[in-house]
């Protein structure tokens, strides 16, 4: 209760900032209807572009935010009854080729010369869309939430073209109104344009953004002023059928290969211009890229992000409740061990202030696991308060169908009859983005006392040009349960304050540097400290965009249950034993504009049971721009422990080849050798985007035992998807 009272006090101190006027309200770009047809060809030869108002005089964001940009950028926009148009002239400030990583869609922002614009169609400074391209023509698109974050897994229909000249590169795009969500009749949208030029290491924006914030920060958008309200997109129904064929084989069981032939359907129905209904029948996600493996030396479950397209649009309405270690809903809990039969998803804006999300998914039974058919339902409601803050409520329900756990034999796995969560959350975002934070409370419900518990968490963060500090605390009761969430541990209090400072010297070498101090402390419900990680860092950001970080840390652990410090041997340390150690390390990242890039880090210090742990990681990259990108990631751990563990070494190596023949044809081969779990994974994926949002995939996956070199399982899938607007 003391935590809750303290949280309320902190938020009352800053809530008044949420009522301020839009910061860049004076930056206004007028858009008028096209007077001539526009061909998306990268040529500015239409009469419409001669008549369009020009957004220029960009402000520098980095390395400094106190002057106009040295690189010149000009933006023009127009529209017709069906599409929003944009053309951008990106002038070069110096001679030399552009710098890009590849033609792959949704490229890495910092490794490409690029232009990206951010739209806030409700002008609520919180939600929107992002579109752009790099200098070679690779597309970028994402859905924006929480005022800054961009989900690049979101994908939609639009077209673009890039042309390169000796002194500039030109980006032209057409975005169908049916591909975005906006309120009918609204005549002012939030808008900003961002340019990254790696030759000058300069990032700039049309409406100025302080350098401590990303250029995507919607709090600093200007205004796109329409001559008339944007056209009503009308009825918008998209049908996305798929068909696939393939086979899989289990090499360990010795069974014959099984052949797979499937058809399924996704549908998108725009109930309004800002509210969308997604439907799916017999979905398949075989084309989704495999997770990147890690060496797991943690005592708790690791988090892997959602990559399945169906769950992504407006995903923040469902998945952003809580924190990375305390989420009441995590969509990857659905359909991992059981087939999804069908599902429906409603999400979007009801009006400028209200957003809604509703999800219902049905999975089938898995007889060999004794897993019953289950239904998953989620309802989320969010209201904007003040300039950029929100309050929200979330309900999560997992229900086993026609299942009575009391009738399951004792030697079989028993699943819960139901698990439910009810939560409320307040998200703070001041008008100038200096203050951000969150306060939340969750209650879980189950058929017995084991599943009935409470969780609470809050944080408050301040980020000015030089100073950053954050306070965060969490509480999870012993019986709290979120079976459709991600809550790796229960029965604890946690506090994690941090403070940092940055200097921005007038130096030809260094852009910024400064220290940061963090502490993460866990306590049992009785008040006994169980974990304490305190670490200090000093980071340097160079003007070349390379970076260096050094750190020192001290750890304390009071084990609550037996733990194998190698997660490999099966031999455990006893519950109740205390362990503490110190360690030092460093991290370095090379400048991203180089053809050859490298990142490396190292760690040396103590470990459990008075042991030692040494770690080296390296990521190497080389590109033959823009068509081929080669990468090699490696991770080596050496652990020295007393008997019975002795010395243990783990290698994790992952070479990767990306071939982008055009911005619509992609080929990727990814190999992962994980010594800890004794597995070699090969994933090869070919993708041909023959029409916007329509694809042909060929995916081959192999898993092997390293020694002896034996196949565990193998699969090959050919999948065809088509986006059809009737």
ZAMARGU-4260 file (C-alpha; in steps of 0.2 Angstrom, whole numbers, plus 5000, padded with zeros to 4 digits):
<rodrens>
0) 5000/5000/5000 | 5015/5012/5003 | 5020/5009/4985 | 5003/5013/4979 | 5003/5029/4989
5) 5020/5034/4983 | 5015/5031/4965 | 5000/5042/4967 | 5010/5056/4974 | 5023/5056/4960
10) 5010/5056/4947 | 5001/5071/4955 | 5017/5081/4954 | 5017/5080/4935 | 5000/5077/4929
15) 4998/5096/4926 | 5010/5095/4912 | 4998/5084/4902 | 4987/5099/4898 | 5000/5109/4888
20) 4998/5115/4871 | 5005/5105/4856 | 5024/5110/4856 | 5026/5112/4837 | 5009/5118/4833
25) 5017/5132/4822 | 5024/5120/4810 | 5010/5118/4797 | 5011/5110/4780 | 4996/5112/4769
30) 4990/5098/4758 | 4979/5100/4743 | 4970/5088/4731 | 4980/5083/4716 | 4977/5093/4700
35) 4984/5080/4689 | 4987/5061/4690 | 5002/5055/4699 | 5013/5041/4693 | 5024/5033/4707
40) 5040/5033/4697 | 5052/5044/4707 | 5051/5058/4694 | 5044/5075/4700 | 5037/5079/4683
45) 5018/5081/4687 | 5009/5098/4688 | 5003/5093/4706 | 5021/5093/4713 | 5024/5111/4705
50) 5009/5117/4715 | 5012/5108/4731 | 5018/5117/4747 | 5036/5112/4751 | 5042/5107/4768
55) 5060/5111/4770 | 5073/5120/4782 | 5074/5104/4792 | 5082/5105/4810 | 5096/5095/4815
60) 5092/5082/4829 | 5110/5074/4830 | 5124/5077/4833 | 5117/5094/4839 | 5099/5101/4841
65) 5103/5119/4840 | 5104/5123/4822 | 5097/5119/4804 | 5102/5104/4795 | 5117/5104/4784
70) 5109/5092/4772 | 5095/5099/4762 | 5078/5089/4761 | 5062/5094/4752 | 5045/5086/4755
75) 5029/5088/4745 | 5012/5079/4748 | 4996/5078/4739 | 4981/5066/4738 | 4966/5060/4727
80) 4951/5050/4731 | 4960/5034/4735 | 4978/5038/4740 | 4990/5049/4749 | 5005/5054/4739
85) 5022/5060/4745 | 5038/5065/4736 | 5055/5069/4744 | 5071/5076/4737 | 5085/5070/4748
90) 5100/5081/4742 | 5118/5075/4746 | 5129/5086/4756 | 5145/5078/4750 | 5151/5067/4736
95) 5151/5048/4738 | 5139/5034/4736 | 5124/5032/4747 | 5125/5020/4762 | 5113/5006/4764
100) 5113/4988/4772 | 5102/4979/4759 | 5085/4980/4750 | 5077/4971/4764 | 5060/4978/4770
105) 5060/4986/4787 | 5078/4989/4788 | 5089/4994/4803 | 5087/5013/4805 | 5105/5017/4810
110) 5113/5007/4796 | 5105/5015/4781 | 5103/5032/4773 | 5085/5034/4774 | 5069/5045/4775
115) 5055/5041/4786 | 5039/5050/4790 | 5027/5049/4805 | 5009/5051/4804 | 4997/5054/4818
120) 4980/5054/4810 | 4970/5058/4826 | 4983/5071/4831 | 4983/5063/4848 | 5002/5063/4850
125) 5001/5045/4855 | 4996/5033/4840 | 5000/5033/4822 | 5009/5025/4807 | 5026/5026/4800
130) 5032/5024/4781 | 5048/5027/4773 | 5063/5020/4762 | 5081/5019/4762 | 5092/5026/4748
135) 5091/5010/4738 | 5072/5009/4738 | 5069/4996/4753 | 5053/5000/4761 | 5049/5003/4779
140) 5032/5003/4787 | 5026/5001/4805 | 5012/5005/4817 | 5016/5018/4831 | 5010/5017/4849
145) 5014/5025/4866 | 5020/5041/4857 | 5036/5034/4851 | 5037/5015/4848 | 5036/5008/4831
150) 5031/4990/4827 | 5039/4985/4811 | 5031/4968/4811 | 5015/4977/4805 | 5013/4976/4786
155) 5001/4984/4774 | 4998/4988/4755 | 5007/5003/4748 | 5019/5007/4734 | 5035/5017/4732
160) 5049/5021/4721 | 5067/5028/4723 | 5078/5035/4710 | 5096/5040/4713 | 5106/5055/4705
165) 5123/5062/4707 | 5118/5075/4719 | 5102/5068/4727 | 5090/5053/4729 | 5071/5054/4727
170) 5058/5045/4736 | 5040/5044/4730 | 5026/5034/4738 | 5007/5031/4737 | 4998/5025/4752
175) 4980/5020/4750 | 4968/5027/4763 | 4962/5010/4766 | 4979/5005/4772 | 4978/5017/4787
180) 4966/5022/4800 | 4959/5039/4803 | 4944/5048/4809 | 4931/5053/4796 | 4930/5072/4794
185) 4946/5077/4803 | 4956/5090/4794 | 4972/5091/4804 | 4984/5077/4806 | 5001/5076/4816
190) 5015/5074/4804 | 5034/5074/4805 | 5048/5070/4793 | 5065/5062/4797 | 5081/5061/4787
195) 5096/5051/4792 | 5112/5055/4781 | 5126/5043/4786 | 5140/5052/4777 | 5138/5067/4788
200) 5131/5057/4803 | 5117/5069/4803 | 5099/5065/4808 | 5086/5079/4805 | 5068/5083/4806
205) 5056/5095/4799 | 5048/5099/4816 | 5062/5101/4828 | 5065/5086/4841 | 5077/5087/4856
210) 5091/5075/4853 | 5087/5065/4869 | 5072/5059/4860 | 5070/5048/4844 | 5064/5057/4829
215) 5048/5047/4829 | 5042/5055/4845 | 5024/5061/4841 | 5024/5074/4855 | 5035/5084/4843
220) 5025/5083/4827 | 5020/5097/4816 | 5003/5098/4808 | 4997/5092/4791 | 4982/5104/4786
225) 4970/5097/4773 | 4961/5108/4761 | 4946/5097/4763 | 4943/5082/4775 | 4952/5066/4768
230) 4941/5056/4758 | 4930/5043/4766 | 4939/5026/4762 | 4921/5018/4761 | 4919/4999/4763
235) 4935/4991/4765 | 4936/4972/4765 | 4952/4963/4762 | 4952/4944/4760 | 4969/4936/4762
240) 4968/4917/4758 | 4983/4905/4759 | 4987/4888/4753 | 5002/4878/4757 | 5010/4861/4754
245) 5025/4853/4763 | 5032/4839/4773 | 5040/4836/4790 | 5050/4822/4797 | 5055/4817/4814
250) 5073/4809/4813 | 5073/4803/4831 | 5057/4793/4831 | 5061/4785/4815 | 5043/4788/4808
255) 5040/4791/4790 | 5038/4809/4783 | 5021/4817/4785 | 5014/4827/4771 | 5005/4843/4774
260) 4992/4852/4763 | 4982/4866/4771 | 4971/4881/4766 | 4966/4895/4777 | 4959/4913/4776
265) 4962/4929/4785 | 4950/4944/4783 | 4951/4962/4787 | 4935/4972/4788 | 4935/4991/4792
270) 4920/4994/4802 | 4924/5012/4802 | 4939/5022/4795 | 4948/5020/4812 | 4941/5003/4818
275) 4946/4986/4811 | 4940/4968/4812 | 4952/4954/4809 | 4946/4937/4806 | 4956/4921/4804
280) 4952/4903/4800 | 4965/4889/4801 | 4979/4901/4802 | 4997/4896/4798 | 5013/4905/4803
285) 5026/4893/4795 | 5034/4908/4786 | 5038/4918/4802 | 5057/4919/4805 | 5064/4908/4818
290) 5068/4915/4835 | 5086/4920/4838 | 5093/4907/4851 | 5103/4913/4866 | 5114/4905/4879
295) 5102/4904/4894 | 5111/4906/4911 | 5095/4914/4919 | 5085/4906/4933 | 5069/4911/4924
300) 5060/4910/4908 | 5066/4920/4893 | 5055/4932/4883 | 5054/4930/4864 | 5044/4943/4854
305) 5028/4940/4844 | 5031/4939/4826 | 5014/4932/4819 | 5005/4945/4808 | 4988/4942/4815
310) 4992/4948/4832 | 5002/4964/4827 | 4990/4978/4822 | 4986/4988/4837 | 4996/4976/4847
315) 5000/4988/4861 | 4982/4988/4866 | 4984/4970/4872 | 5003/4967/4874 | 5009/4983/4882
320) 5001/4982/4899 | 5014/4980/4912 | 5032/4978/4910 | 5044/4967/4902 | 5044/4955/4917
325) 5026/4957/4922 | 5014/4956/4907 | 4996/4950/4910 | 4994/4946/4892 | 5007/4938/4880
330) 5000/4932/4863 | 5013/4919/4861 | 5004/4909/4874 | 4991/4906/4861 | 4994/4892/4848
335) 5011/4887/4853 | 5007/4869/4858 | 4990/4868/4850 | 4983/4872/4833 | 4973/4888/4831
340) 4956/4884/4823 | 4949/4901/4821 | 4949/4919/4829 | 4943/4936/4828 | 4951/4953/4833
345) 4943/4970/4835 | 4955/4985/4837 | 4956/5003/4834 | 4949/5020/4838 | 4931/5024/4843
350) 4935/5042/4843 | 4950/5054/4847 | 4950/5049/4865 | 4944/5031/4866 | 4953/5015/4859
355) 4946/4997/4860 | 4954/4980/4858 | 4945/4963/4858 | 4952/4946/4854 | 4944/4929/4854
360) 4954/4914/4849 | 4950/4895/4849 | 4963/4881/4849 | 4960/4863/4847 | 4964/4848/4858
365) 4980/4839/4858 | 4976/4821/4863 | 4994/4815/4865 | 4997/4829/4878 | 4980/4828/4887
370) 4978/4846/4882 | 4960/4851/4880 | 4952/4863/4868 | 4954/4881/4875 | 4946/4898/4872
375) 4956/4914/4874 | 4947/4930/4876 | 4955/4948/4879 | 4946/4964/4880 | 4956/4981/4882
380) 4949/4998/4883 | 4959/5014/4884 | 4955/5032/4886 | 4967/5047/4883 | 4968/5060/4897
385) 4977/5076/4896 | 4988/5079/4881 | 4996/5062/4879 | 4992/5051/4894 | 4980/5037/4895
390) 4970/5026/4907 | 4966/5008/4902 | 4957/4992/4908 | 4961/4975/4903 | 4952/4958/4905
395) 4960/4941/4900 | 4951/4925/4901 | 4958/4907/4897 | 4945/4894/4897 | 4947/4875/4895
400) 4932/4868/4886 | 4923/4852/4891 | 4936/4848/4904 | 4936/4843/4922 | 4954/4843/4930
405) 4947/4832/4944 | 4944/4818/4932 | 4962/4818/4926 | 4973/4803/4932 | 4987/4808/4944
410) 5000/4802/4933 | 4994/4814/4919 | 4997/4833/4917 | 4982/4843/4924 | 4978/4859/4916
415) 4968/4873/4924 | 4949/4874/4921 | 4951/4893/4919 | 4962/4908/4923 | 4957/4926/4922
420) 4965/4943/4925 | 4958/4960/4927 | 4969/4975/4927 | 4969/4994/4927 | 4983/5005/4921
425) 4988/5023/4920 | 5001/5029/4907 | 5009/5046/4910 | 5017/5055/4895 | 5019/5074/4897
430) 5016/5085/4883 | 5035/5088/4881 | 5039/5070/4884 | 5051/5075/4898 | 5040/5065/4911
435) 5034/5047/4907 | 5028/5033/4918 | 5016/5020/4922 | 5005/5014/4937 | 4996/4997/4936
440) 4986/4985/4947 | 4981/4967/4942 | 4970/4954/4950 | 4970/4936/4945 | 4956/4923/4947
445) 4956/4904/4947 | 4946/4889/4952 | 4955/4889/4968 | 4966/4899/4979 | 4982/4895/4970
450) 4976/4906/4955 | 4970/4921/4965 | 4982/4935/4968 | 4987/4953/4965 | 5001/4962/4956
455) 5006/4980/4956 | 5019/4990/4948 | 5024/5008/4944 | 5038/5019/4937 | 5041/5037/4934
460) 5055/5043/4922 | 5062/5060/4919 | 5073/5063/4903 | 5080/5080/4900 | 5094/5085/4888
465) 5107/5080/4901 | 5099/5071/4916 | 5089/5055/4916 | 5082/5047/4931 | 5069/5033/4934
470) 5061/5025/4949 | 5052/5008/4947 | 5044/4996/4959 | 5034/4980/4957 | 5024/4968/4969
475) 5018/4951/4964 | 5009/4941/4977 | 5012/4922/4979 | 4996/4916/4971 | 4996/4928/4957
480) 4994/4919/4940 | 4994/4925/4922 | 4993/4909/4912 | 4991/4919/4896 | 5004/4932/4901
485) 5023/4933/4904 | 5027/4933/4923 | 5043/4923/4926 | 5042/4924/4945 | 5030/4928/4959
490) 5030/4932/4978 | 5042/4947/4977 | 5044/4965/4980 | 5056/4974/4967 | 5063/4991/4967
495) 5075/4997/4953 | 5080/5015/4953 | 5092/5023/4940 | 5101/5039/4937 | 5112/5045/4923
500) 5120/5061/4916 | 5126/5066/4898 | 5138/5079/4893 | 5138/5085/4875 | 5155/5093/4872
505) 5160/5104/4858 | 5172/5091/4851 | 5176/5085/4834 | 5177/5067/4841 | 5164/5064/4855
510) 5146/5068/4853 | 5141/5063/4871 | 5147/5054/4886 | 5142/5051/4904 | 5139/5039/4918
515) 5123/5029/4924 | 5120/5020/4940 | 5107/5006/4942 | 5101/4995/4955 | 5089/4981/4954
520) 5083/4973/4971 | 5071/4959/4974 | 5064/4955/4991 | 5053/4941/4998 | 5036/4945/5004
525) 5043/4944/5022 | 5056/4957/5017 | 5071/4947/5015 | 5083/4953/5001 | 5084/4938/4988
530) 5092/4947/4973 | 5103/4963/4971 | 5111/4968/4955 | 5120/4985/4956 | 5130/4991/4941
535) 5138/5007/4935 | 5141/5011/4917 | 5150/5025/4907 | 5146/5027/4889 | 5154/5037/4875
540) 5145/5041/4859 | 5157/5046/4845 | 5152/5058/4831 | 5156/5044/4819 | 5141/5035/4827
545) 5152/5022/4835 | 5150/5019/4853 | 5159/5012/4869 | 5152/5007/4885 | 5162/5001/4901
550) 5153/4994/4916 | 5156/4986/4933 | 5143/4976/4943 | 5140/4968/4960 | 5127/4953/4962
555) 5119/4945/4977 | 5108/4930/4975 | 5099/4920/4989 | 5092/4905/4980 | 5073/4902/4983
560) 5074/4885/4974 | 5088/4873/4968 | 5097/4880/4953 | 5109/4873/4940 | 5121/4887/4937
565) 5126/4880/4920 | 5108/4876/4915 | 5116/4861/4907 | 5123/4848/4919 | 5107/4844/4929
570) 5117/4846/4946 | 5110/4860/4957 | 5114/4872/4970 | 5103/4871/4986 | 5089/4882/4990
575) 5093/4894/5004 | 5112/4896/4999 | 5119/4914/4997 | 5130/4919/4982 | 5138/4935/4978
580) 5151/4941/4966 | 5158/4956/4956 | 5161/4958/4937 | 5167/4971/4924 | 5164/4972/4906
585) 5164/4983/4890 | 5154/4984/4874 | 5159/4993/4858 | 5150/4996/4842 | 5158/5002/4826
590) 5151/5016/4815 | 5136/5009/4805 | 5141/5018/4789 | 5156/5006/4786 | 5155/4992/4773
595) 5162/4981/4787 | 5154/4983/4804 | 5158/4975/4820 | 5151/4974/4838 | 5160/4965/4852
600) 5158/4964/4871 | 5167/4955/4885 | 5164/4951/4903 | 5175/4944/4917 | 5172/4941/4935
605) 5164/4930/4948 | 5149/4918/4947 | 5139/4907/4958 | 5148/4896/4971 | 5163/4907/4971
610) 5166/4902/4953 | 5171/4912/4938 | 5163/4917/4922 | 5170/4924/4906 | 5160/4929/4891
615) 5165/4936/4874 | 5153/4941/4860 | 5155/4947/4843 | 5144/4952/4829 | 5152/4955/4812
620) 5144/4961/4796 | 5149/4964/4778 | 5139/4970/4764 | 5139/4971/4745 | 5127/4985/4745
625) 5113/4984/4741 | 5111/4966/4737 | 5120/4955/4749 | 5123/4956/4768 | 5134/4944/4777
630) 5133/4943/4796 | 5141/4932/4810 | 5136/4932/4828 | 5146/4922/4841 | 5144/4920/4860
635) 5157/4911/4870 | 5155/4907/4889 | 5168/4899/4900 | 5161/4895/4918 | 5173/4889/4931
640) 5164/4881/4946 | 5169/4869/4960 | 5165/4850/4960 | 5154/4843/4953 | 5152/4855/4939
645) 5170/4859/4935 | 5174/4869/4919 | 5160/4872/4906 | 5161/4880/4890 | 5147/4885/4878
650) 5148/4891/4860 | 5133/4900/4851 | 5137/4904/4833 | 5125/4910/4820 | 5131/4915/4803
655) 5118/4923/4792 | 5116/4927/4773 | 5104/4940/4767 | 5102/4941/4748 | 5090/4955/4742
660) 5089/4954/4723 | 5076/4968/4722 | 5065/4976/4735 | 5052/4962/4732 | 5063/4946/4731
665) 5072/4941/4747 | 5083/4925/4752 | 5089/4922/4769 | 5099/4908/4776 | 5102/4907/4795
670) 5112/4894/4804 | 5112/4893/4823 | 5124/4881/4833 | 5119/4881/4851 | 5131/4870/4862
675) 5121/4872/4878 | 5105/4864/4871 | 5115/4853/4859 | 5107/4859/4843 | 5111/4865/4826
680) 5097/4874/4817 | 5096/4878/4799 | 5083/4890/4792 | 5082/4895/4774 | 5068/4906/4768
685) 5064/4913/4751 | 5051/4927/4749 | 5044/4934/4733 | 5032/4949/4735 | 5024/4948/4718
690) 5011/4961/4723 | 5009/4973/4738 | 5006/4962/4753 | 5005/4946/4743 | 5019/4934/4744
695) 5026/4917/4739 | 5037/4908/4753 | 5048/4893/4752 | 5054/4889/4769 | 5066/4875/4774
700) 5071/4870/4792 | 5083/4858/4799 | 5088/4853/4817 | 5103/4842/4820 | 5112/4835/4835
705) 5130/4841/4834 | 5138/4825/4839 | 5134/4813/4832 | 5128/4823/4817 | 5110/4816/4817
710) 5095/4824/4810 | 5082/4828/4824 | 5068/4835/4813 | 5066/4843/4796 | 5052/4852/4786
715) 5049/4860/4770 | 5035/4872/4766 | 5029/4881/4751 | 5016/4894/4755 | 5006/4906/4744
720) 4996/4921/4751 | 4986/4934/4741 | 4979/4950/4747 | 4963/4953/4738 | 4951/4968/4740
725) 4934/4963/4732
</rodrens>
